[in-house]
């Protein structure tokens, strides 16, 4: 593990310390978790964008998924 130095606003440090304390985590542990979550969110957004672009390049054709329409029916 590496040690890094960050410059943060006082309000942000206060908020992080408060939430980290509530979760019984250190500031560093909370920050690591937050950074991992932010990176995962960015990766998901990138994959969604690739998916969108794929459908723009090759749109769904009428009837292409009609074989699966019966699978979409919810039974109460």
C-alpha positions, 0 to 999 in steps of 0.5 A: 500500500502507498501513502498519498497526500491529498488536499481537501476542503475543510468541509469535506474533511469534516464530512468524511470524518463524521461519516467514517466515524459513524461507520467505525472506519478510519478516514483512509479506509473510508476514502479507499472505499469511496475511490473504489466505488467512484472507479466502479461507477465510471467503469459501469458508465463506460460500459453503458456508453459502449452498449448505447453506441453499439445499438446506435451502430446496429439498431434492433430490427423489428421482430428481432426479440419477438421469440422472447416476448413470452418470457417477459410476461409477469405472472402474479 
